[in-house]
Amino acid sequence: MNDDSKTLHATGAFLANLENLDHVQLLPYHRLGVDTYQKLGRPYPLEDVRSPDAEQMEESRDLVRAYVRNVI
């Protein structure tokens, strides 16, 4: 949804302008809400979205590190 390189560069550029920013933590998408949607009998709108693997997360962190020093 928001982990393409264009969005990560834009986010990093925005964050670089924030004063007193100690660190940024990138969190991977998770599918914990799937069961809740099923219990409610509702379709899960992000059914085809998968969680990024460790390599994809590290690539995302590397992109943001170009702007913010401490990325978790």
CHARMM internal coordinates of N, CA and C (Angstrom, degrees):
IC EDIT
DIST 1 N 1 CA 1.4442
DIST 1 CA 1 C 1.5227
ANGL 1 N 1 CA 1 C 110.92
DIST 1 C 2 N 1.3205
ANGL 1 CA 1 C 2 N 117.03
DIHE 1 N 1 CA 1 C 2 N -49.01
DIST 2 N 2 CA 1.4654
ANGL 1 C 2 N 2 CA 119.51
DIHE 1 CA 1 C 2 N 2 CA -176.43
DIST 2 CA 2 C 1.5242
ANGL 2 N 2 CA 2 C 112.19
DIHE 1 C 2 N 2 CA 2 C -136.38
DIST 2 C 3 N 1.3250
ANGL 2 CA 2 C 3 N 116.48
DIHE 2 N 2 CA 2 C 3 N 29.88
DIST 3 N 3 CA 1.4633
ANGL 2 C 3 N 3 CA 118.57
DIHE 2 CA 2 C 3 N 3 CA -179.05
DIST 3 CA 3 C 1.5261
ANGL 3 N 3 CA 3 C 112.91
DIHE 2 C 3 N 3 CA 3 C -115.47
DIST 3 C 4 N 1.3375
ANGL 3 CA 3 C 4 N 116.80
DIHE 3 N 3 CA 3 C 4 N 19.39
DIST 4 N 4 CA 1.4622
ANGL 3 C 4 N 4 CA 118.09
DIHE 3 CA 3 C 4 N 4 CA 174.74
DIST 4 CA 4 C 1.5376
ANGL 4 N 4 CA 4 C 108.16
DIHE 3 C 4 N 4 CA 4 C -77.03
DIST 4 C 5 N 1.3169
ANGL 4 CA 4 C 5 N 117.17
DIHE 4 N 4 CA 4 C 5 N 159.48
DIST 5 N 5 CA 1.4648
ANGL 4 C 5 N 5 CA 120.92
DIHE 4 CA 4 C 5 N 5 CA -173.06
DIST 5 CA 5 C 1.5254
ANGL 5 N 5 CA 5 C 112.24
DIHE 4 C 5 N 5 CA 5 C -61.24
DIST 5 C 6 N 1.3223
ANGL 5 CA 5 C 6 N 117.97
DIHE 5 N 5 CA 5 C 6 N -37.53
DIST 6 N 6 CA 1.4683
ANGL 5 C 6 N 6 CA 120.31
DIHE 5 CA 5 C 6 N 6 CA 179.97
DIST 6 CA 6 C 1.5346
ANGL 6 N 6 CA 6 C 110.72
DIHE 5 C 6 N 6 CA 6 C -61.35
DIST 6 C 7 N 1.3180
ANGL 6 CA 6 C 7 N 116.17
DIHE 6 N 6 CA 6 C 7 N -45.88
DIST 7 N 7 CA 1.4633
ANGL 6 C 7 N 7 CA 120.53
DIHE 6 CA 6 C 7 N 7 CA -179.87
DIST 7 CA 7 C 1.5249
ANGL 7 N 7 CA 7 C 111.34
DIHE 6 C 7 N 7 CA 7 C -67.27
DIST 7 C 8 N 1.3297
ANGL 7 CA 7 C 8 N 117.33
DIHE 7 N 7 CA 7 C 8 N -40.61
DIST 8 N 8 CA 1.4615
ANGL 7 C 8 N 8 CA 119.85
DIHE 7 CA 7 C 8 N 8 CA 179.16
DIST 8 CA 8 C 1.5207
ANGL 8 N 8 CA 8 C 111.64
DIHE 7 C 8 N 8 CA 8 C -65.58
DIST 8 C 9 N 1.3330
ANGL 8 CA 8 C 9 N 117.97
DIHE 8 N 8 CA 8 C 9 N -38.71
DIST 9 N 9 CA 1.4620
ANGL 8 C 9 N 9 CA 120.35
DIHE 8 CA 8 C 9 N 9 CA 175.97
DIST 9 CA 9 C 1.5282
ANGL 9 N 9 CA 9 C 110.50
DIHE 8 C 9 N 9 CA 9 C -64.28
DIST 9 C 10 N 1.3144
ANGL 9 CA 9 C 10 N 117.26
DIHE 9 N 9 CA 9 C 10 N -43.71
DIST 10 N 10 CA 1.4684
ANGL 9 C 10 N 10 CA 120.81
DIHE 9 CA 9 C 10 N 10 CA 179.49
DIST 10 CA 10 C 1.5308
ANGL 10 N 10 CA 10 C 110.79
DIHE 9 C 10 N 10 CA 10 C -63.98
DIST 10 C 11 N 1.3150
ANGL 10 CA 10 C 11 N 116.78
DIHE 10 N 10 CA 10 C 11 N -41.19
DIST 11 N 11 CA 1.4619
ANGL 10 C 11 N 11 CA 120.84
DIHE 10 CA 10 C 11 N 11 CA 178.20
DIST 11 CA 11 C 1.5224
ANGL 11 N 11 CA 11 C 110.16
DIHE 10 C 11 N 11 CA 11 C -64.42
DIST 11 C 12 N 1.3321
ANGL 11 CA 11 C 12 N 116.65
DIHE 11 N 11 CA 11 C 12 N -45.56
DIST 12 N 12 CA 1.4610
ANGL 11 C 12 N 12 CA 120.57
DIHE 11 CA 11 C 12 N 12 CA 178.25
DIST 12 CA 12 C 1.5144
ANGL 12 N 12 CA 12 C 112.12
DIHE 11 C 12 N 12 CA 12 C -59.91
DIST 12 C 13 N 1.3198
ANGL 12 CA 12 C 13 N 117.38
DIHE 12 N 12 CA 12 C 13 N -43.01
DIST 13 N 13 CA 1.4660
ANGL 12 C 13 N 13 CA 121.19
DIHE 12 CA 12 C 13 N 13 CA 178.95
DIST 13 CA 13 C 1.5302
ANGL 13 N 13 CA 13 C 110.73
DIHE 12 C 13 N 13 CA 13 C -62.85
DIST 13 C 14 N 1.3227
ANGL 13 CA 13 C 14 N 116.67
DIHE 13 N 13 CA 13 C 14 N -41.07
DIST 14 N 14 CA 1.4612
ANGL 13 C 14 N 14 CA 120.31
DIHE 13 CA 13 C 14 N 14 CA 177.06
DIST 14 CA 14 C 1.5286
ANGL 14 N 14 CA 14 C 110.55
DIHE 13 C 14 N 14 CA 14 C -62.52
DIST 14 C 15 N 1.3228
ANGL 14 CA 14 C 15 N 116.13
DIHE 14 N 14 CA 14 C 15 N -47.73
DIST 15 N 15 CA 1.4638
ANGL 14 C 15 N 15 CA 120.49
DIHE 14 CA 14 C 15 N 15 CA -177.65
DIST 15 CA 15 C 1.5227
ANGL 15 N 15 CA 15 C 112.32
DIHE 14 C 15 N 15 CA 15 C -64.63
DIST 15 C 16 N 1.3188
ANGL 15 CA 15 C 16 N 116.97
DIHE 15 N 15 CA 15 C 16 N -32.29
DIST 16 N 16 CA 1.4661
ANGL 15 C 16 N 16 CA 121.09
DIHE 15 CA 15 C 16 N 16 CA -179.33
DIST 16 CA 16 C 1.5264
ANGL 16 N 16 CA 16 C 111.60
DIHE 15 C 16 N 16 CA 16 C -61.57
DIST 16 C 17 N 1.3102
ANGL 16 CA 16 C 17 N 117.36
DIHE 16 N 16 CA 16 C 17 N -24.25
DIST 17 N 17 CA 1.4620
ANGL 16 C 17 N 17 CA 121.82
DIHE 16 CA 16 C 17 N 17 CA -179.13
DIST 17 CA 17 C 1.5282
ANGL 17 N 17 CA 17 C 114.00
DIHE 16 C 17 N 17 CA 17 C -88.68
DIST 17 C 18 N 1.3120
ANGL 17 CA 17 C 18 N 116.96
DIHE 17 N 17 CA 17 C 18 N -4.06
DIST 18 N 18 CA 1.4595
ANGL 17 C 18 N 18 CA 120.04
DIHE 17 CA 17 C 18 N 18 CA -179.29
DIST 18 CA 18 C 1.5326
ANGL 18 N 18 CA 18 C 110.36
DIHE 17 C 18 N 18 CA 18 C -84.01
DIST 18 C 19 N 1.3115
ANGL 18 CA 18 C 19 N 115.80
DIHE 18 N 18 CA 18 C 19 N 128.87
DIST 19 N 19 CA 1.4614
ANGL 18 C 19 N 19 CA 120.04
DIHE 18 CA 18 C 19 N 19 CA 176.98
DIST 19 CA 19 C 1.5273
ANGL 19 N 19 CA 19 C 109.31
DIHE 18 C 19 N 19 CA 19 C -79.20
DIST 19 C 20 N 1.3049
ANGL 19 CA 19 C 20 N 115.87
DIHE 19 N 19 CA 19 C 20 N 149.73
DIST 20 N 20 CA 1.4680
ANGL 19 C 20 N 20 CA 122.54
DIHE 19 CA 19 C 20 N 20 CA 175.68
DIST 20 CA 20 C 1.5234
ANGL 20 N 20 CA 20 C 113.91
DIHE 19 C 20 N 20 CA 20 C 64.99
DIST 20 C 21 N 1.3129
ANGL 20 CA 20 C 21 N 117.25
DIHE 20 N 20 CA 20 C 21 N 22.13
DIST 21 N 21 CA 1.4661
ANGL 20 C 21 N 21 CA 120.30
DIHE 20 CA 20 C 21 N 21 CA 176.40
DIST 21 CA 21 C 1.5197
ANGL 21 N 21 CA 21 C 108.06
DIHE 20 C 21 N 21 CA 21 C -79.84
DIST 21 C 22 N 1.3188
ANGL 21 CA 21 C 22 N 116.01
DIHE 21 N 21 CA 21 C 22 N 118.18
DIST 22 N 22 CA 1.4652
ANGL 21 C 22 N 22 CA 120.43
DIHE 21 CA 21 C 22 N 22 CA -177.85
DIST 22 CA 22 C 1.5208
ANGL 22 N 22 CA 22 C 111.64
DIHE 21 C 22 N 22 CA 22 C -84.71
DIST 22 C 23 N 1.3259
ANGL 22 CA 22 C 23 N 116.60
DIHE 22 N 22 CA 22 C 23 N -45.53
DIST 23 N 23 CA 1.4606
ANGL 22 C 23 N 23 CA 120.65
DIHE 22 CA 22 C 23 N 23 CA -178.89
DIST 23 CA 23 C 1.5305
ANGL 23 N 23 CA 23 C 110.12
DIHE 22 C 23 N 23 CA 23 C -161.13
DIST 23 C 24 N 1.2997
ANGL 23 CA 23 C 24 N 114.59
DIHE 23 N 23 CA 23 C 24 N 167.28
DIST 24 N 24 CA 1.4591
ANGL 23 C 24 N 24 CA 122.33
DIHE 23 CA 23 C 24 N 24 CA 175.82
DIST 24 CA 24 C 1.5223
ANGL 24 N 24 CA 24 C 106.91
DIHE 23 C 24 N 24 CA 24 C -127.37
DIST 24 C 25 N 1.3065
ANGL 24 CA 24 C 25 N 116.00
DIHE 24 N 24 CA 24 C 25 N 135.00
DIST 25 N 25 CA 1.4599
ANGL 24 C 25 N 25 CA 120.56
DIHE 24 CA 24 C 25 N 25 CA 177.30
DIST 25 CA 25 C 1.5153
ANGL 25 N 25 CA 25 C 108.88
DIHE 24 C 25 N 25 CA 25 C -115.03
DIST 25 C 26 N 1.3187
ANGL 25 CA 25 C 26 N 116.47
DIHE 25 N 25 CA 25 C 26 N 118.66
DIST 26 N 26 CA 1.4559
ANGL 25 C 26 N 26 CA 121.02
DIHE 25 CA 25 C 26 N 26 CA 176.71
DIST 26 CA 26 C 1.5207
ANGL 26 N 26 CA 26 C 108.55
DIHE 25 C 26 N 26 CA 26 C -90.75
DIST 26 C 27 N 1.3091
ANGL 26 CA 26 C 27 N 115.73
DIHE 26 N 26 CA 26 C 27 N 127.47
DIST 27 N 27 CA 1.4588
ANGL 26 C 27 N 27 CA 120.88
DIHE 26 CA 26 C 27 N 27 CA -178.22
DIST 27 CA 27 C 1.5202
ANGL 27 N 27 CA 27 C 109.36
DIHE 26 C 27 N 27 CA 27 C -110.98
DIST 27 C 28 N 1.3238
ANGL 27 CA 27 C 28 N 116.63
DIHE 27 N 27 CA 27 C 28 N 133.27
DIST 28 N 28 CA 1.4669
ANGL 27 C 28 N 28 CA 119.07
DIHE 27 CA 27 C 28 N 28 CA 178.82
DIST 28 CA 28 C 1.5292
ANGL 28 N 28 CA 28 C 110.67
DIHE 27 C 28 N 28 CA 28 C -74.47
DIST 28 C 29 N 1.3072
ANGL 28 CA 28 C 29 N 115.27
DIHE 28 N 28 CA 28 C 29 N 151.97
DIST 29 N 29 CA 1.4580
ANGL 28 C 29 N 29 CA 120.94
DIHE 28 CA 28 C 29 N 29 CA 174.03
DIST 29 CA 29 C 1.5304
ANGL 29 N 29 CA 29 C 108.31
DIHE 28 C 29 N 29 CA 29 C -62.57
DIST 29 C 30 N 1.3080
ANGL 29 CA 29 C 30 N 115.67
DIHE 29 N 29 CA 29 C 30 N 140.20
DIST 30 N 30 CA 1.4650
ANGL 29 C 30 N 30 CA 119.82
DIHE 29 CA 29 C 30 N 30 CA 176.09
DIST 30 CA 30 C 1.5229
ANGL 30 N 30 CA 30 C 108.98
DIHE 29 C 30 N 30 CA 30 C -126.36
DIST 30 C 31 N 1.2829
ANGL 30 CA 30 C 31 N 115.40
DIHE 30 N 30 CA 30 C 31 N 162.49
DIST 31 N 31 CA 1.4662
ANGL 30 C 31 N 31 CA 121.40
DIHE 30 CA 30 C 31 N 31 CA -175.97
DIST 31 CA 31 C 1.5311
ANGL 31 N 31 CA 31 C 111.44
DIHE 30 C 31 N 31 CA 31 C -110.60
DIST 31 C 32 N 1.3145
ANGL 31 CA 31 C 32 N 117.71
DIHE 31 N 31 CA 31 C 32 N 31.47
DIST 32 N 32 CA 1.4539
ANGL 31 C 32 N 32 CA 120.52
DIHE 31 CA 31 C 32 N 32 CA -175.72
DIST 32 CA 32 C 1.5237
ANGL 32 N 32 CA 32 C 113.26
DIHE 31 C 32 N 32 CA 32 C -67.52
DIST 32 C 33 N 1.3255
ANGL 32 CA 32 C 33 N 118.38
DIHE 32 N 32 CA 32 C 33 N -20.46
DIST 33 N 33 CA 1.4563
ANGL 32 C 33 N 33 CA 120.67
DIHE 32 CA 32 C 33 N 33 CA -178.62
DIST 33 CA 33 C 1.5163
ANGL 33 N 33 CA 33 C 114.75
DIHE 32 C 33 N 33 CA 33 C -83.57
DIST 33 C 34 N 1.3230
ANGL 33 CA 33 C 34 N 117.51
DIHE 33 N 33 CA 33 C 34 N -6.20
DIST 34 N 34 CA 1.4680
ANGL 33 C 34 N 34 CA 120.87
DIHE 33 CA 33 C 34 N 34 CA -176.26
DIST 34 CA 34 C 1.5294
ANGL 34 N 34 CA 34 C 111.21
DIHE 33 C 34 N 34 CA 34 C -58.24
DIST 34 C 35 N 1.3155
ANGL 34 CA 34 C 35 N 117.79
DIHE 34 N 34 CA 34 C 35 N -47.27
DIST 35 N 35 CA 1.4656
ANGL 34 C 35 N 35 CA 120.90
DIHE 34 CA 34 C 35 N 35 CA -178.47
DIST 35 CA 35 C 1.5290
ANGL 35 N 35 CA 35 C 111.79
DIHE 34 C 35 N 35 CA 35 C -62.05
DIST 35 C 36 N 1.3098
ANGL 35 CA 35 C 36 N 116.89
DIHE 35 N 35 CA 35 C 36 N -38.54
DIST 36 N 36 CA 1.4622
ANGL 35 C 36 N 36 CA 120.37
DIHE 35 CA 35 C 36 N 36 CA 179.09
DIST 36 CA 36 C 1.5211
ANGL 36 N 36 CA 36 C 110.72
DIHE 35 C 36 N 36 CA 36 C -62.87
DIST 36 C 37 N 1.3220
ANGL 36 CA 36 C 37 N 116.42
DIHE 36 N 36 CA 36 C 37 N -44.82
DIST 37 N 37 CA 1.4624
ANGL 36 C 37 N 37 CA 119.50
DIHE 36 CA 36 C 37 N 37 CA 177.67
DIST 37 CA 37 C 1.5296
ANGL 37 N 37 CA 37 C 110.47
DIHE 36 C 37 N 37 CA 37 C -60.72
DIST 37 C 38 N 1.3223
ANGL 37 CA 37 C 38 N 116.53
DIHE 37 N 37 CA 37 C 38 N -41.82
DIST 38 N 38 CA 1.4688
ANGL 37 C 38 N 38 CA 119.96
DIHE 37 CA 37 C 38 N 38 CA 179.75
DIST 38 CA 38 C 1.5257
ANGL 38 N 38 CA 38 C 110.98
DIHE 37 C 38 N 38 CA 38 C -62.92
DIST 38 C 39 N 1.3307
ANGL 38 CA 38 C 39 N 117.21
DIHE 38 N 38 CA 38 C 39 N -43.58
DIST 39 N 39 CA 1.4617
ANGL 38 C 39 N 39 CA 121.06
DIHE 38 CA 38 C 39 N 39 CA 179.59
DIST 39 CA 39 C 1.5265
ANGL 39 N 39 CA 39 C 111.60
DIHE 38 C 39 N 39 CA 39 C -62.96
DIST 39 C 40 N 1.3304
ANGL 39 CA 39 C 40 N 116.20
DIHE 39 N 39 CA 39 C 40 N -31.72
DIST 40 N 40 CA 1.4563
ANGL 39 C 40 N 40 CA 120.92
DIHE 39 CA 39 C 40 N 40 CA 179.03
DIST 40 CA 40 C 1.5268
ANGL 40 N 40 CA 40 C 112.48
DIHE 39 C 40 N 40 CA 40 C -83.90
DIST 40 C 41 N 1.3294
ANGL 40 CA 40 C 41 N 115.59
DIHE 40 N 40 CA 40 C 41 N -5.67
DIST 41 N 41 CA 1.4528
ANGL 40 C 41 N 41 CA 120.13
DIHE 40 CA 40 C 41 N 41 CA -179.29
DIST 41 CA 41 C 1.5184
ANGL 41 N 41 CA 41 C 112.99
DIHE 40 C 41 N 41 CA 41 C 70.93
DIST 41 C 42 N 1.3090
ANGL 41 CA 41 C 42 N 116.04
DIHE 41 N 41 CA 41 C 42 N 26.58
DIST 42 N 42 CA 1.4590
ANGL 41 C 42 N 42 CA 120.75
DIHE 41 CA 41 C 42 N 42 CA -178.91
DIST 42 CA 42 C 1.5228
ANGL 42 N 42 CA 42 C 109.95
DIHE 41 C 42 N 42 CA 42 C -109.74
DIST 42 C 43 N 1.3110
ANGL 42 CA 42 C 43 N 117.10
DIHE 42 N 42 CA 42 C 43 N 148.08
DIST 43 N 43 CA 1.4765
ANGL 42 C 43 N 43 CA 119.28
DIHE 42 CA 42 C 43 N 43 CA 176.20
DIST 43 CA 43 C 1.5224
ANGL 43 N 43 CA 43 C 109.78
DIHE 42 C 43 N 43 CA 43 C -71.86
DIST 43 C 44 N 1.3052
ANGL 43 CA 43 C 44 N 115.69
DIHE 43 N 43 CA 43 C 44 N 141.59
DIST 44 N 44 CA 1.4658
ANGL 43 C 44 N 44 CA 121.11
DIHE 43 CA 43 C 44 N 44 CA 178.97
DIST 44 CA 44 C 1.5248
ANGL 44 N 44 CA 44 C 107.90
DIHE 43 C 44 N 44 CA 44 C -84.74
DIST 44 C 45 N 1.3396
ANGL 44 CA 44 C 45 N 118.57
DIHE 44 N 44 CA 44 C 45 N 115.27
DIST 45 N 45 CA 1.4648
ANGL 44 C 45 N 45 CA 120.81
DIHE 44 CA 44 C 45 N 45 CA -172.06
DIST 45 CA 45 C 1.5325
ANGL 45 N 45 CA 45 C 114.73
DIHE 44 C 45 N 45 CA 45 C -69.41
DIST 45 C 46 N 1.3121
ANGL 45 CA 45 C 46 N 117.54
DIHE 45 N 45 CA 45 C 46 N -15.74
DIST 46 N 46 CA 1.4657
ANGL 45 C 46 N 46 CA 120.58
DIHE 45 CA 45 C 46 N 46 CA -178.71
DIST 46 CA 46 C 1.5233
ANGL 46 N 46 CA 46 C 111.45
DIHE 45 C 46 N 46 CA 46 C -112.12
DIST 46 C 47 N 1.2996
ANGL 46 CA 46 C 47 N 116.32
DIHE 46 N 46 CA 46 C 47 N 33.11
DIST 47 N 47 CA 1.4621
ANGL 46 C 47 N 47 CA 122.41
DIHE 46 CA 46 C 47 N 47 CA -175.51
DIST 47 CA 47 C 1.5255
ANGL 47 N 47 CA 47 C 112.91
DIHE 46 C 47 N 47 CA 47 C -54.42
DIST 47 C 48 N 1.3229
ANGL 47 CA 47 C 48 N 117.34
DIHE 47 N 47 CA 47 C 48 N -37.68
DIST 48 N 48 CA 1.4685
ANGL 47 C 48 N 48 CA 120.70
DIHE 47 CA 47 C 48 N 48 CA -175.96
DIST 48 CA 48 C 1.5201
ANGL 48 N 48 CA 48 C 113.78
DIHE 47 C 48 N 48 CA 48 C -87.97
DIST 48 C 49 N 1.3152
ANGL 48 CA 48 C 49 N 118.13
DIHE 48 N 48 CA 48 C 49 N -2.23
DIST 49 N 49 CA 1.4653
ANGL 48 C 49 N 49 CA 121.31
DIHE 48 CA 48 C 49 N 49 CA -179.50
DIST 49 CA 49 C 1.5271
ANGL 49 N 49 CA 49 C 108.67
DIHE 48 C 49 N 49 CA 49 C -85.17
DIST 49 C 50 N 1.2988
ANGL 49 CA 49 C 50 N 116.50
DIHE 49 N 49 CA 49 C 50 N 129.11
DIST 50 N 50 CA 1.4659
ANGL 49 C 50 N 50 CA 121.83
DIHE 49 CA 49 C 50 N 50 CA -179.28
DIST 50 CA 50 C 1.5287
ANGL 50 N 50 CA 50 C 110.35
DIHE 49 C 50 N 50 CA 50 C -109.21
DIST 50 C 51 N 1.3116
ANGL 50 CA 50 C 51 N 116.04
DIHE 50 N 50 CA 50 C 51 N 153.63
DIST 51 N 51 CA 1.4636
ANGL 50 C 51 N 51 CA 120.96
DIHE 50 CA 50 C 51 N 51 CA 176.21
DIST 51 CA 51 C 1.5203
ANGL 51 N 51 CA 51 C 109.17
DIHE 50 C 51 N 51 CA 51 C -70.72
DIST 51 C 52 N 1.3321
ANGL 51 CA 51 C 52 N 116.89
DIHE 51 N 51 CA 51 C 52 N 140.66
DIST 52 N 52 CA 1.4646
ANGL 51 C 52 N 52 CA 119.49
DIHE 51 CA 51 C 52 N 52 CA 178.20
DIST 52 CA 52 C 1.5278
ANGL 52 N 52 CA 52 C 110.64
DIHE 51 C 52 N 52 CA 52 C -70.42
DIST 52 C 53 N 1.3250
ANGL 52 CA 52 C 53 N 115.71
DIHE 52 N 52 CA 52 C 53 N 148.56
DIST 53 N 53 CA 1.4590
ANGL 52 C 53 N 53 CA 118.46
DIHE 52 CA 52 C 53 N 53 CA 176.78
DIST 53 CA 53 C 1.5338
ANGL 53 N 53 CA 53 C 109.36
DIHE 52 C 53 N 53 CA 53 C -83.54
DIST 53 C 54 N 1.3213
ANGL 53 CA 53 C 54 N 116.22
DIHE 53 N 53 CA 53 C 54 N 176.36
DIST 54 N 54 CA 1.4659
ANGL 53 C 54 N 54 CA 121.76
DIHE 53 CA 53 C 54 N 54 CA -176.25
DIST 54 CA 54 C 1.5310
ANGL 54 N 54 CA 54 C 111.56
DIHE 53 C 54 N 54 CA 54 C -59.32
DIST 54 C 55 N 1.3133
ANGL 54 CA 54 C 55 N 117.44
DIHE 54 N 54 CA 54 C 55 N -38.16
DIST 55 N 55 CA 1.4661
ANGL 54 C 55 N 55 CA 120.80
DIHE 54 CA 54 C 55 N 55 CA 179.94
DIST 55 CA 55 C 1.5265
ANGL 55 N 55 CA 55 C 111.05
DIHE 54 C 55 N 55 CA 55 C -66.17
DIST 55 C 56 N 1.3168
ANGL 55 CA 55 C 56 N 117.22
DIHE 55 N 55 CA 55 C 56 N -42.40
DIST 56 N 56 CA 1.4620
ANGL 55 C 56 N 56 CA 120.60
DIHE 55 CA 55 C 56 N 56 CA 178.19
DIST 56 CA 56 C 1.5321
ANGL 56 N 56 CA 56 C 110.98
DIHE 55 C 56 N 56 CA 56 C -63.93
DIST 56 C 57 N 1.3205
ANGL 56 CA 56 C 57 N 116.62
DIHE 56 N 56 CA 56 C 57 N -39.33
DIST 57 N 57 CA 1.4656
ANGL 56 C 57 N 57 CA 120.01
DIHE 56 CA 56 C 57 N 57 CA 178.51
DIST 57 CA 57 C 1.5190
ANGL 57 N 57 CA 57 C 110.76
DIHE 56 C 57 N 57 CA 57 C -64.70
DIST 57 C 58 N 1.3203
ANGL 57 CA 57 C 58 N 117.39
DIHE 57 N 57 CA 57 C 58 N -41.38
DIST 58 N 58 CA 1.4682
ANGL 57 C 58 N 58 CA 120.05
DIHE 57 CA 57 C 58 N 58 CA 179.70
DIST 58 CA 58 C 1.5270
ANGL 58 N 58 CA 58 C 110.65
DIHE 57 C 58 N 58 CA 58 C -66.18
DIST 58 C 59 N 1.3164
ANGL 58 CA 58 C 59 N 118.05
DIHE 58 N 58 CA 58 C 59 N -37.92
DIST 59 N 59 CA 1.4691
ANGL 58 C 59 N 59 CA 120.90
DIHE 58 CA 58 C 59 N 59 CA 176.23
DIST 59 CA 59 C 1.5301
ANGL 59 N 59 CA 59 C 110.50
DIHE 58 C 59 N 59 CA 59 C -62.55
DIST 59 C 60 N 1.3096
ANGL 59 CA 59 C 60 N 116.80
DIHE 59 N 59 CA 59 C 60 N -40.06
DIST 60 N 60 CA 1.4604
ANGL 59 C 60 N 60 CA 120.76
DIHE 59 CA 59 C 60 N 60 CA 177.96
DIST 60 CA 60 C 1.5236
ANGL 60 N 60 CA 60 C 110.54
DIHE 59 C 60 N 60 CA 60 C -65.21
DIST 60 C 61 N 1.3138
ANGL 60 CA 60 C 61 N 116.90
DIHE 60 N 60 CA 60 C 61 N -42.87
DIST 61 N 61 CA 1.4689
ANGL 60 C 61 N 61 CA 120.73
DIHE 60 CA 60 C 61 N 61 CA 177.83
DIST 61 CA 61 C 1.5247
ANGL 61 N 61 CA 61 C 110.67
DIHE 60 C 61 N 61 CA 61 C -61.80
DIST 61 C 62 N 1.3144
ANGL 61 CA 61 C 62 N 116.79
DIHE 61 N 61 CA 61 C 62 N -41.49
DIST 62 N 62 CA 1.4705
ANGL 61 C 62 N 62 CA 120.52
DIHE 61 CA 61 C 62 N 62 CA 179.44
DIST 62 CA 62 C 1.5289
ANGL 62 N 62 CA 62 C 111.18
DIHE 61 C 62 N 62 CA 62 C -61.02
DIST 62 C 63 N 1.3189
ANGL 62 CA 62 C 63 N 117.56
DIHE 62 N 62 CA 62 C 63 N -40.80
DIST 63 N 63 CA 1.4620
ANGL 62 C 63 N 63 CA 120.38
DIHE 62 CA 62 C 63 N 63 CA 178.10
DIST 63 CA 63 C 1.5249
ANGL 63 N 63 CA 63 C 111.32
DIHE 62 C 63 N 63 CA 63 C -62.11
DIST 63 C 64 N 1.3234
ANGL 63 CA 63 C 64 N 116.61
DIHE 63 N 63 CA 63 C 64 N -43.93
DIST 64 N 64 CA 1.4626
ANGL 63 C 64 N 64 CA 120.31
DIHE 63 CA 63 C 64 N 64 CA -178.36
DIST 64 CA 64 C 1.5244
ANGL 64 N 64 CA 64 C 110.71
DIHE 63 C 64 N 64 CA 64 C -72.45
DIST 64 C 65 N 1.3289
ANGL 64 CA 64 C 65 N 117.97
DIHE 64 N 64 CA 64 C 65 N -30.88
DIST 65 N 65 CA 1.4691
ANGL 64 C 65 N 65 CA 121.31
DIHE 64 CA 64 C 65 N 65 CA 178.67
DIST 65 CA 65 C 1.5375
ANGL 65 N 65 CA 65 C 112.34
DIHE 64 C 65 N 65 CA 65 C -62.28
DIST 65 C 66 N 1.3060
ANGL 65 CA 65 C 66 N 117.84
DIHE 65 N 65 CA 65 C 66 N -19.82
DIST 66 N 66 CA 1.4545
ANGL 65 C 66 N 66 CA 120.62
DIHE 65 CA 65 C 66 N 66 CA 175.57
DIST 66 CA 66 C 1.5243
ANGL 66 N 66 CA 66 C 110.79
DIHE 65 C 66 N 66 CA 66 C -64.55
DIST 66 C 67 N 1.3308
ANGL 66 CA 66 C 67 N 116.62
DIHE 66 N 66 CA 66 C 67 N -18.52
DIST 67 N 67 CA 1.4674
ANGL 66 C 67 N 67 CA 122.37
DIHE 66 CA 66 C 67 N 67 CA -176.78
DIST 67 CA 67 C 1.5223
ANGL 67 N 67 CA 67 C 112.77
DIHE 66 C 67 N 67 CA 67 C -116.42
DIST 67 C 68 N 1.3214
ANGL 67 CA 67 C 68 N 116.48
DIHE 67 N 67 CA 67 C 68 N -35.21
DIST 68 N 68 CA 1.4605
ANGL 67 C 68 N 68 CA 122.40
DIHE 67 CA 67 C 68 N 68 CA -175.08
DIST 68 CA 68 C 1.5252
ANGL 68 N 68 CA 68 C 107.58
DIHE 67 C 68 N 68 CA 68 C -125.23
DIST 68 C 69 N 1.3025
ANGL 68 CA 68 C 69 N 116.25
DIHE 68 N 68 CA 68 C 69 N 127.25
DIST 69 N 69 CA 1.4617
ANGL 68 C 69 N 69 CA 120.25
DIHE 68 CA 68 C 69 N 69 CA -173.42
DIST 69 CA 69 C 1.5323
ANGL 69 N 69 CA 69 C 113.33
DIHE 68 C 69 N 69 CA 69 C -66.39
DIST 69 C 70 N 1.2974
ANGL 69 CA 69 C 70 N 117.18
DIHE 69 N 69 CA 69 C 70 N -45.31
DIST 70 N 70 CA 1.4680
ANGL 69 C 70 N 70 CA 120.63
DIHE 69 CA 69 C 70 N 70 CA -172.47
DIST 70 CA 70 C 1.5333
ANGL 70 N 70 CA 70 C 110.11
DIHE 69 C 70 N 70 CA 70 C -105.22
DIST 70 C 71 N 1.3261
ANGL 70 CA 70 C 71 N 114.96
DIHE 70 N 70 CA 70 C 71 N 97.03
DIST 71 N 71 CA 1.4650
ANGL 70 C 71 N 71 CA 120.98
DIHE 70 CA 70 C 71 N 71 CA 179.01
DIST 71 CA 71 C 1.5197
ANGL 71 N 71 CA 71 C 108.38
DIHE 70 C 71 N 71 CA 71 C -116.67
DIST 71 C 72 N 1.2981
ANGL 71 CA 71 C 72 N 115.13
DIHE 71 N 71 CA 71 C 72 N 126.47
DIST 72 N 72 CA 1.4698
ANGL 71 C 72 N 72 CA 121.52
DIHE 71 CA 71 C 72 N 72 CA -178.34
DIST 72 CA 72 C 1.5188
ANGL 72 N 72 CA 72 C 108.67
DIHE 71 C 72 N 72 CA 72 C -101.64
END
COOR INIT
IC SEED 1 N 1 CA 1 C
IC BUILD
